[in-house]
Amino acid sequence: MQRELWWQTGVIYQIYPRSFQDSNGDGIGDLRGITQRLSYLVELGIDAIWLTPIFPSPMADFGYDISDYTDIDPLFGGLDEFDALLAAAHAQGIKVILDLVPNHTSDEHPWFLESRASRESRKRDWYIWRDPAANGGPPNNWLSVFGGSAWEYDGASGQYYYHAFLAAQPDLNWRNPAVRSAIYEVMRFWFRRGVDGFRVDVVWHLIKDDEFRDNPPNADFRVTDPPHHRLVPLYTADRPEVHDVIAEMRRVADEFPDRVLIGEIYLPLERLVAYYGRDLGGMHLPFNFSLLGASWHASVIAGLIGEYEAALPSGGWPNWVLGNHDWPRIASRIGPDQAKVATMLLLTLRGTPTIYYGDEIAMKEVTIAPDQVRDPLEKNVRGQGLGRDGCRTPMQWDRTTHAGFSSVESWLPVGIMDHDNVVAQLCDNTSMYWLCRRLIDLRRKCPALSLGSYGSVRADENLLIFTREHGGEQLLVALNFAGEPAAASFPSGEWSGRLLISSAGDRAGESVRGSVNLRAHEGTVVEISQGGTR
Ligand code: GLC
């Protein structure tokens, strides 16, 4: 039997480096800060950290506009600080995953400067250049995710270049083998340094239609939707040929032992699972974002778990996400009480969980005043609630003025920290922090949770019950999505067991027989000793 891999049994923790820990008093987090906080992560029990981009960048999109793929932005430190972080993390058993941004570079990247220099440039074809339409306008109707046309006119050469995001983020031409080789060399550079994997940015965008056909209108578009939803991205994303380049990328990762590729892909589940690739030769983990936008009802969540489990290819390893740097925080989306239920769900489902920094202390969205807005998406598409600054604010370590994050005012405001800070939650047995830590510990101790099968038991509007099973071990997870008490039972059969953990922080060790009585907003994990579904 194949041994389990670290990225299958482990828990991943996403760090937004600008906001985790500032060590040099400039109000922006850095690599040394992360190294200083490693012991916190070890105690929490996570297995791997993923750092959003730390490479040299003009920061038009906060690091997703890279001007040098093989160095560290001075804001965060240098290669020495990176090596020190990597060594310290590895010494404590923590893997390090970096962000690979292959779809686009900064417009200040030397590749783009050379490409832009003239139509005859050797690197002209490294990016996507097109002549104007007959009327002089953009070559077609493609829209930028960050608002407006996806085409930017370059007066000097009389052509347009394509940018799926900001004009300062021109898209690379992945149909050009030289581009592919250059990015593969970037991967090898970091793999050789000891990096354990990559989260691959917008990987479903890499290939665009080679005939540059117009995208069709979206009949379901509502004015409150992000403006680019006006069109269906039929010809700009999820093209069939993308799977060939992903397979190539995967072969590069496979040159090194035990590395992981995690794909950022926002697609419906049935399309998402294609990104495991033919014979699982694609992404190891195509990020499953289905919980991010789901309406929070037990029956809906049960439905999407079932849909995902059914869609997964044989041998494809599942994964789950509750939050990231592009989405409003879970504690604000569904409220702090239900955020505990959601955390129990994340850490008891089958598949690798990714925790967004600060969600383990139930950090909420921080209100951003108009003059504090930093996110280019919010600046371009004002007032539609698309802004991502509120979920990117400094980690709330303690209640001091700068939250223990920095000695000066930070680049984004810190939130209200009465209870949502590490120090306060460490002292409170019923906190989100302790729930998270205990669940991670339980996951590590119980193969049923880290490796076991998933069995759906029951779901109605408010109650979600499922089992996890491995070897002789059978666990029952019962989650109450409502503000009233509920009794969770198997539809039939006598069973008895022992309650291992409650989201409220008490009840561990309680004997249970036939059903579990759940309080409002309570989730429990029960170890079944007799009966059950067997
Ligand atoms: C991804 C990142 C997001 C970024 C975008 C463009 O979606 O998660 O933060 O703005 O790519 O690179």
Boltz pocket constraint, residues with backbone or C-beta under 6 A from the ligand:
constraints:
  - pocket:
      binder: B
      contacts: [[A, 61], [A, 64], [A, 65], [A, 101], [A, 165], [A, 201], [A, 202], [A, 264], [A, 325], [A, 326]]
      max_distance: 6.0
